[in-house]
Amino acid sequence: MFTNCYKSPPLLCIYLLFCISVKSQDILQNRLDSFSAKLIANIRAQSRPRALLNTDKSIYKAGETIWFNALLLNSVSQKVSTQDKYLFVDLVNENDKVLKIVILDASHQQLSSRIILPDSVSTGYYWLRAYTRKMTKVDSNYCAIKSIYVFNPNANTTKTKTSRQIEDQKKPAISMDLFPEGGSLITGANSTVAFYIHNQAGRPVKTEGIVKDNRDSITTTFSSGNNGLGKFSFFPSRYRKYEALLKQGEMELSYPLPGFNFKAAQISVTIPAAGAHLIRVLLEDSIYSNDFVSYVAGISKDSLCFASIGRGQYEVSVPDQKLREGITTFYLFDNNFKLLSERSIYLKGNNLLINAVTDKPAYGKRKKVTLNVSVTDKNQQPVSALFSIAVADSLFSTPSDVCSPLYFSKIIKQRNIDNMSLAPLQCLPDEEIDLLMLLKNGTFQNIANTESSNIDTMHVDSLLYIGGVVVNEKNEALANKMVTLLSKSGDGIYAADTTDFNGRFYFPLGDYADSTQFHIAAKSINEKNQRMTIITNEISFPFFKTPGTLKERVPEENSIARYIKSYTAYEAKPQEKKLPEVNVNAKKAVNYDVSKRISTYSSIIASDDIPEGTNVGTAILGVAGMHLLNGFLVVNGLTALKAPDATSEPLLLVDGNQISLSGGATSNSGSPTIGYLNGLNSREIDFIEILKGAEAANYGLRGGNGVILVNTARFRKDVAKNADGNVDIYYAKGISIPAIFPSVNYDDKKQVSTENPDYRSTIFWNGGVLSDPSRNINFSFFTGDIPATYQVIISGITVHGNIVYKTLTFNNK
């Protein structure tokens, strides 16, 4: 029942109208709150892991090592994701043929590794990819794809045009993509249209053009910058049509502007003054009324940072302190929460400070560089962060300027305009970044999707289980045969199973390191001397075709040409003075897998260097600097003023796995390390590498005592059987072992004076740096022989989901 305000006292009418208005506003606010809560819940439910990749450089020579670090982040909150157990990283060619693949332990964030390029790989573009099995099943756009270029001076290069290149030749030389602000043009009001002008390869083009209406009147002019981006504003009339015109030689290319939707609404953003953004809501005549209710919701990552209710056409100022750094997208809804328009903005962050500085701006050849890194908040309080550090010749780290047109074209072409891709663009003015924000549209349909993306993960959990079949000489399955599995690697593994009716056996193992050696034996319970063959299952790796939008060819061809010109000139010089690669018995031919060697200045004992009947531990004592003191193995004598004990012994790793040895600090049983080594069969060893001093320091505090790396031999499965064929020595594909970047120590005067040329293009890499909140982090490394401008790239994520990105350069004269 409503009161007649004309017959009531004026104050009472005003009061009743105020109460009705307040109640109505409360209802609208409650509806907005309820919708916002559901929207945020849906955004968080739809979040998925997204992979990122960092490499030490972009251009490689055949036979070199690709050092890489991967990250799995929540696609919305940007925090580290632990949803997946395994992350796969592979290297593929133009046809998506997998050349190398590794498995990383994503659940424990062991995501740093390496891929060694074959010496025979052809010159050309390749792609490094990081992905989970779920990504390949649901949406491969969440995979990380990084383009690299490999140069092989010893292999012929055949250039064939791909179907994509042939198709590109049919397209016009330049094209123009148009992006009205808010998704629609509003007639009778000032409207902004962003554009991207590019060539057929998707690279930006700098040019000029005009906007005409259907009466041949010039409405406005425009021009694109070096990155191909630009915008123009005009007042469109509902009775006219408009087109943008570009000149290409004698031709005039026409690009029609979008037609008018007379029931459209538009949300636009301007920056009237520092510290605030002005949101403007415009309505077409067909829906305009003073009582037209609309809602604005501002979403940043997985949180609601702004919400408002308005009527008709209105403006609202949003203070920047209410917004979070990075991308915020404002969504405009009608009274039924139907999306009308959206507009994104980007706020540069000042809450995270990444400081990185070298002790000098320039160095000479083979000089020591000290790099200091810290990650703090705006109050100078340390922040925990996980990141990688790459130091390489800037010729290899293309694009050296992430603000270059090449970088712009990549993120635009891939429609990859997000916080991760924008983090390196802090060098650009706000106006340039806002042009990218005008291109970001159509995001609501992704977060409004309520379909579940869950898939069966049973086969993922069983990825590294070992199974197979036992057959007889006629290849017939053998049932009820006992199969045992044994491994001495790591903590040791033993398991047993009996074959089923189809001759199959199955060992549900936990995770194990790549190339772990297993002995699999099959025997008959009742029958004797029956010949059996063990056939093990291969791992079922996921497969997907690289999305064309992610298959960008970076680096640029001129960068490749600079590399070839600079480095092949040095490598082409006569090398008569080069010293041959040496091991403990100098001047012998290399008889071990050199690709697994950590340092070129380490001591090496190959299997052939251990005389028959000699214990491995005894051979270790033949290496210079290895001594037994008080019965314990020490490197270069005492490292402290105390009696040596088991804690003074070198760190021991077998195939990358740290060996926990029995024997405490007061043990009287002698050297635990020598005891373990004496138990090894020298014929099962490929080589032993001994690291000392700075080379060993990369392995942490214990590495200060030196490091002994035992690399076992890699026999082929089909020849590593016993006489009856009932035992198989099987080297299983497992979790990739984190590799240590080989260090060079020119503090040693002998190494400084050596005539071995140092042509390293990557002089430092660490793919798994976890910043310590209690202190800054210092790294030391040495320059090479080639004059260069080295670029330091620091890239990662904080514990709060903030992007870590910092670059700096220094010179090597």
N, C-alpha and C positions, 0 to 999 in steps of 0.2 A: 504494500500500500504506500503510495507516494503522497506527500503533503503538498497542498496547493500553495506555492510560494507567493502567489499574488495576494492571498488573504492572510498570510502569516506575517508576523513582524519581520522587518528586513534582516535583523541580526540572526534570527532563527533560520531564515532561508539560506543565508550565507553559511551558517554552521552546518545545515543539512547537506548543502551542496558540497561543502568541504569533506564531510564524512563519507558521502557517496564516492567522491573523487579518490579519497584515501583508500577506501575499501576496494575500488576498482583497480587502483595501482597495486595494492597488496596482492590481488588475484593474479595480475599480470606478472608481478615479481615472483610469485610462487610457481607459476607456470614456467617462467624462464629458469628458475633455480632447478626445477625438476628436470627440464629438458637438458640443461647444462650438465647435470650430474650423469644422466644417461649417456650423453655425448662423450664425456670424458671416460666413462666406464667402457664404452664401445671402442674408443681410440686405444685405450690400454689393452683391451682384449684382442685387438687386431694387430698389435705390435708384433714384429717378427725380427729374428736376428738378421743383421746385414753385415756382410763381410767387407773389410777394407784391406788393402795391400800396400805395403811400403817396400821399396827395393833400394839397394845401394846406388843404383844408377839406371840409365835407360838404354845405353849402347854397350854391347859386349863383343868380345872377340871369341871365336870358337875355341872351346877348351877352358874358358874362364868359368868362374863360379858366380851364380846369381844368389846374392844374399838377400833374404826377404824376411819380413815380419808381417803377420796377419793379425787382424783384430775382428772379433765378433761383437757387434754392438746391437743393443735394442734399437730398432729403426725409429722409434718415437722418442724415448727418453735419452737415447744416446749413451746410456750406461753400459758397461761391459755385460754381455749376455753369457749365461752358462747353461742355456737350454739344450745345447747340442753336445754330444760326446766327442764327435770327431769332426775335424775340418780337413778337407782335401785341397791340396794345392797341386796343380799340374801345369805343364808347359805344352801348348798345342801350336800347330802350324796353321797355315791359311785354311786348310781343309778340316780343321778340328781333330787332326790325328794327334793322339797323346804321345809325346816323346818321353816325358818323365812325369812321375806322380809320387807324392809323399802324403803320408797320413799324419796329422797333427793332433795332439791331445788337447782338444778344446775345453774339456771339462776342468782341466787343471791349468788352463791358460799357457800351455807350452806351445806357443805359436810362432816361434822363430826358428828358421832352418835355412837350408841352402839347396840349390839344384846345380849340379855340375854339367855344363854344356858339353856334348860330345865334340871331339875334334873334327868329326866328319860333317857336322851340321852345316847346311847350306846358308849362304848369305840371304838375308831377307827379314821380313817382319814375323814375329812370333807373339803369342799372348800367354801371359802368366795369369792363371785363374784360381781363385779361392772360393770354395763353396761347400755347403753341407748337402747331404742327400735330400733333405727336405726342400732346399732351395731349387734343386733340379726338378722336383716333382710339382712344386707349387708356383714359383715365380723366379725364373733365372735372372731377373733384373736386380735381385738382391745379392747376386754373386758379385765378387770383385774381379774386374778384368783390367789388366795392365799391359799395355803394348810395349814391347821391347824390340830392338833391332840387333841382329847378330851379323857380324862381319867375319867372313872366312876368306883370307887371301889365297888359300890353297884349294878352294873348291869352286867349280864353275857355277855361275849364277844364270839361271834361265828365267827371264821375266815373261810371264804370261798374263794376259788381261783376265781379270775375274769377271764373272757375270755382272757383278755390281758395277765394275768400272765400265763395262760395255753399256750398261743401262744408263750410267751417268752421262755418257757421251751424247745420248739422245735428248738430254735435258737442256734448257737454256743455260747460257754461260753464267747468268746471275738469277737469283730468285729473291723474293721478298715475303717474309712471314709477318702478319699483322696481329696485334694483340690489344684490343680495346680494354681500357682500364675497367676493372670490375666485370669484364666479360661481355658488356653490351654498350652500344652508343645510345645516349639519351638525347632526344631531339629538343632543340630550344635551350640547351644548357651547354656550357663549356665542357667538352669531352676530350680526353687524352687517349691517344693511340700510340703504343710502343711498336717498334718494328725491328726485325733482324734481317739484314741483307747479306747474302752469302753466295758463293759460287757453287758449282755442281758437286764439289767435294765437301761441301759444308763449311768451308773456310770463310771468314768474314771479308766483306768488301766495303771499302770506303767510297761513297758516291753521294750524289744529290738527286732530288726529285721534286715533284709537285703533286698537289692534290687538286683534282678538278671535279666539278659536279656535272650532271647531265646536260647543263646549259652551256658547257664549255667555259665556265668561269673558274679561274684559279682561286681556290679557297685558301690555300697556304702552301708554303714550301718546307722542305726538310732536308736534312743531310745526316749521313751516318758517320760515326767516328771510326778509328782504326779497328775497333772490335766489331764493326758492323751494326752496332746498336744505335738507336735514336728514338725520338718521339716527336709528335706534333700535336697541337691542340687546335680545335675549331668548334664553331657552333653549328651543328648539323640541323638542317631543316627537314621535317618529316615528308615534304613533298619532292625531295630531290634524292638522287643517287650519287655516290661518290666513288672515285677510284684514285689510286696512287699510280703515278707514272714514272718510270725509270728510262733513261737513255742507254742503249747498248749499241754503239756504233751508229748505223743509220736507222736502227730499229727503235721503236718505242714500246716498252713492255708495260702492260696494264695489269694492275692488281686491285680488283673491286674490294671496297670496304664492306664489312658485314652489313646486311640489311637490318632494318629496324624492327624490334619487337615492341609493339605498343603497350604490352603488359609487363614490360621489364622494369626492373629497379637496378640502381647502381650504387655501389659503395666505392668512394674514392678517398684518397689520403693525400694530404699536403703537410708540409712542415713550415708553419708560419713563423716559428721562432725556435731557437735551440732549447732542447729539454722537453718538447711536446710534439705530438702528432695530432692533426685536425682531421677528424673523420666526417665526411659529408655523405648524406643519404639523399639520392635523387629518385623521383618516381616519374614514369611516363604518364601522360594525361589520362590514359584509359584506366589507370588504377589509382590516380592521385585523389586524395581527399584529406582534409585536416584530421580525420579520425582514423586514417590508415595506420594500424599498429604494426610496428616492425621491431625485431630484436637483433642486437649485435652481440656476437660472442667472439672474443679474441682468444685463440688457442696458441700456446707456445709449448713445443714438445708434447708432453702428455698432461699438461695442466691448463686450467682456465685462468687467464691473467686479466681479463676484462669482460664486462657484460653491461649492457644498457638496454633501455626500452625507450622508444620514441614514437611520435605520431607525425604523419605527413612527411614533409621534407625538413631535414634538420641537420645541425652540425653539433658535434661533441668533441671536446678537447681531451686527449688522453696524455697525461704526464708520463714521461719516459720512465720515471721511477716505479710506475706500476707494471712496466713491461720487463721481460727477461731478455738477456742478450741473445742474439741470434734471430731466427725467423719467428715472427708472430703473424698468423693469418686471421683476418677478421672476416667472419661469415655473417651475411645479412639474411634473416629469415622473415617470412610473413607471419601473420597471427596463427597459422596452422603449422608453423615451423617447416615450411617448404623453403628450400634454399632459393634466394633471389640473386645473390651476387657474392663474390669473395674477392679479397685484396690482401696481399702479403706485404709486409715491410721487414726490413732487416736492421737490427740495432747492434752496432759494433760493441763488443764487450770491453769493459774496463775492470771486470771483477777478477780476471786472471792475468797474471804477469809472468811471462816466460823470459827469463834473463839468460843469455848465453854470450860468453865473451872468451876470446883467446888471449893469451898473455902478451901477444904481439900482433901487429897487423900484417907483418911480412916476415918471411923466413928464407934461409938459404937451403941448399940441397942437403937432405938427410939430417935436418935439424928437428929437435924435439918441440912439439906443440902441446900446450896444456890448455884444455877446454874446460871452463867452469859453467855449470848449468844449474839453475834453480827454478822452481815453479812455486809461485806464491799467489795469495789473493791480494786484493787491493790494499789490505791492511798489512801487507808484508808477512803474513803468516804462511808457513809452508803448506803445500797441498800435495797429497799423494797422487801420483800420476804414473801411467804406464806408457812408455814411448820408445821409439827407435831413434838412433842417431846415425846418419850417413855422412861421410866426408869423402867427396870425390871431386875430380876435375869437373868444373862446371860445363865443359863440353859434353859430358856424359849424362848430366842431370837435367836433361831437357824436359819441358821448357824451363830454362834457367830463371825466367821471369814468369811467375804464375799469373801476373797481370797482363800477359801478352795476349794478342788476338787468338793464338793457338789454344790457350787454356779456355778462353771464353767459348770458342767454337766447340770445344769438347763437351763442356757441361751443358751447353744449349742443345747440341745435337743429341746428347743422351738424355735430355730432359732431366738432368741430374742436379737441379737447383735446390740444394739443401744445405744444412749447416756444415756438413763435412766438406763439401766442395767449395763453400764460400769462406771457410776459415782462412785460407791462404790469401784472400783478397783484401786484407786490411790496408794495403797500400793504396787502394782506390778511394776516391772521394765518394761521399754518400750518394751523390746524384748518379754515379755510374752503377753502383750496386742496386739502386732503386730501379734502374732500367731492367735489371735481371728480375727483380720482384714483379714487375709488370708482366713479364713473360710467364710467371708461375701461376697457373690457373688449373681448374678442374681437379683440385685435391679432395673435395668433399666426398665425391663418390667412392673414394678409397676408404675413408674413415667411416662412411655410413654403411659400408658393406657388413652385414651381420653373418655371412657364411663362415663356417669354421674351416680353417686350413689345416686341421690336424690330419696326419697320415700315420699309418702303422709304422712304428719304429722298432719292431722286434728284430728285423734284419739288421738294423743299425747297431743295436746292442750286441748282436752276435757277429759283428763284422770280422773280428779277429779270432773267432773260434776255429779250431783246426779239425777238419773232417776229411773223409775220403772213402775209398772202397778197396777191399782186398779181393784179388782175382787170381785164378790159376793160370797155367800156361796156355789154356784155351780161351782165356779172357772171360771165364765164367765166374760169377760172383760166389764167394765162399762165405757161408754162414757159420756162426758159432766159433769163430777164430778169435783168439785173445790178441789184442793190440795194446801195446804199451808205448807211452810217450815219455821221453826223458830229456831234460835240458839242464845243463850246468850253468847257464847264463844267469846273471842277476842273482836272485835268491834261490835259484834251482826250482825246477818244475818236474813233478812226476804224476802221471795219470794212467789209468787203465780202462779199457772198454772191451766189449765183446761184439763182434759184427752181427748185424741182424740178418733177416732172411735174404736181403738184397746185398749182403756183404759190406754194408756201410758201418762206419764207426764215427764217433763224434766226441770231441774234447772241448767242453765249454770253458775255455780259459779266460782269464782276465787279460788286461793289456800287457804287451811285451814289446821290447824294443825291436826296431827294424833289423832284419837279417839275423835274428836270434837263431842259434843252431839247435835243432831238435833231432833226436834219434827216435825214429818210429820203427818198432819191431812188431812183426806178426808171427804167431806160432799156433800150431794146432794143439788142441787139448788132448786128443786121443791119438791121432795119426802122427807118425814121425817122418822127418825128412821130406815133407811135402813142399814143393817149390811154390812160393806165393809172391805176387807183385802188389806193392802198395801204390795206389794212385791217390794223391792228395788233391783236394779241391782248390781251385783258384779263388781269390777274393773277388767278389762281385762289386766292382767299383761303379758308382753312378756315372751316367753319361748324359751330356746335353750339348746342343749346338749353341755356340756363342751367339747371343743376340746381335744382330747387325748394328743396332744403335750403339752397342758397347764396344764394337770392334774398330775403334779409331786407330789410325796409324800415327802414333806419336813415338819417337821424336820426328821432327821435320827433316826433310832430305838435306837441307843445307847444314844442319847440325851433324848429320852423318858424314857429309863431305868434309867438314872441319876436323872431325875425329880422324878420318882416314888420312887426311893430309898431315895432321900433327903427329900422330903416333906411328903410322907406317914409315914416316921419314926417319924416325929414331930407330925403329926395328930393322930398317933396311941397311943400316950402317954395318960395316964388317964387325964380326963378333969374335975375332981370333983370341981376344983377351978374356972372353967369358970362361969362367971356371965351370967344369962339369958338376952336375949334381953329385953330392957326396953322401956316404953313410959312414958307419963306423970303420969299415974296411974300405978306405978311400980308393977312388979310381976304378972300382968295380962297376960293371953294368948294373943299372937299376933293376932289381928283381923283386919288386913289391908294387902294390897299388898306390901310385904316387898321389892319386886324387884324394886319398884319405889322409894325407899328411897335413898336419896343422901348421907347422912352421918350417920355413926353408933353412932355419938355423938350429934346428933341433938335432939330437943324436938319434940315429936309426940303427936298429938291429933287425935285419931280415931273417927269415926262417933259414935260408941257405947259409947264413953267417954263424949259425949255432952248430958246432961239430956234433956228429953222431955220438950219443952217449953222454953229452954234456947237459947238465941241468940248465934250465932257462935262468934261474937265479944266479948261477955262476957266470953266465954270459953277461948279465946286467953289470956285474962287478968289473967287467972288462972295459966299461965305458968310462972315459975321463971324468973325474969329479964324483964318481960313485964310490962310497966308502962304507965299511962296517966299523962302527964305533960302539964299544960295549955290547956288541952283538946286534946292533940295530943299523938299518940302512939309512944313510944320510947323504945329502947332496952338497958337495963342496965344503965338507966339514961342518963344524958346529955353527948354527945360526943364532944361538943365544948362549949366555953364560950359565948353562945348566947341563947336567948329564943327559945324553940322548936317551930317549925311550920310544915306545911305539907311536906316541903322538908326534915325534920328530920325523917320522918316515914320510916319504912322498905319497901323494894321493895316487891311488891305483884305480884305473878304469879299464874294463874289458868291453870292447865294442861299444864304448860310450856309457856303459853302466858302471856306476861307482861300486866298488867292492868293499863291503864291510868286513874287516878282518878281526878275528878274535885276538885277544891279547891286550891288556890294559897298559897304562903307563908304567906299572911296576912289574910287568910280566917278566918271568925268568926263562921263558921258552925260546928266546931268540927272536929274530926279525920275523914278524907276521908276513910282511911283504915277500921276503925271500922264500919263506915256507910255502906261500901260495903259488909263487912263480915256479918253484921246483916241482909242483904238482901238475903243471901244464905239459902237454905233449908238444914238443917243438915243431912236429910235422903239421900240427893243426894251427900254427901261427903264420900269418902273412908277414907282419913286421911289428916291432915294438918301437914306439917313439918316446923319447925322454925329453921333457921340457924343463928348463931351468930359468931362474931369475924372472925377468919381466915377461917372458913367454908364458910362464906358469902362473903369473899373477892373475891372469884372466879367470882362473878357476876359483877365485876367492881366497879366503884366509888360509885354508889348508894347502892351496896351491903354492903358498910361499915356501913350502918345503920341497917343491918340485912336483912334477906329475909324470907318471908312467902310464902310457896309453898302449894297451895290447889290442891289436887288430887281428882277429882270427881269419883263417883262410876261407875262401868262398868256393867250395867244390861244387861241381855240377851235380844235380840230383841223380841223373841217370848213370853216373859212374861211381857214386859214393855209396855202394851197396856191398854187402858181404857176399860170399861165394854162393849162397843159396838164394840171394835176392830177397831175403825176408827182412832186411834192415835197410831203412832209408835215412840218410843224413839230409835233413830238410832245413833250408834257410828260409824262414817265414818272413813275409812282408808284414811289418808291424809299425809301431809308432816311431816316427822320425826322431832321432836323437838330436837335441839342440847342439849345433856345431859352434865352435869357438872361432871367431875370425882370426886368421893367422897374423900375429904381431911381428914387427921388426924392431930390433933394439940397436940403435946406432950409438947408444951410450958406450957400447963396447968398441974401443978404438980399432980393433981388428976389422970389425964389420964396416966401420966408416971408410977405411982405407981400401976395402976390397974393390976389385975392378969388375965385379958382377954388376951389370947395369940394373937399376931399379926403375922399371917402367910402370909401376903400379898406377892405375887411374883411381882406384878406391884405396885410400890410405887408412880408413878406419870405418868400422861398422859394429854396432851393438844393437841387436833387434829386440832385446828384452830388458830395458832399463826401467826399474821401479824406483821412483824418487823416494828418498828417505826424508820424512817431514822434519827430522831433527838436524839436518845439515844440507849443505850444497853438495853437488856431485862433481868430481874432477876426473877428467880423462886425459891420458897422455898417449901420443902417437908420433910418428916421424914422417916427414915429407919425403918425396921421392926425388928422382933425378931430372924429371922433365919440368921446365918452367910452366907454371899453371896458376890459374885462379881457382882455388878450392872452394867449393860450396858446402856449407854445413846445413843439413836439413834435419830438424827435430820435429817429429810428428807422432801424435798419440792421443790419449784421452785421460781425463782426470777421474777420480773416484766419483765425482758428482756429475759426470757426463759432459764436461766442458772440453772443447777441442783444444789440443795442444799443437801449435804449429809455429815454428820459428826458423828463420834462415839467417845466415850471415856468411861472409866470405873473408878469405885472407889469401895472401899471395905467396907463391914459392918462386923466388927469383932464380 
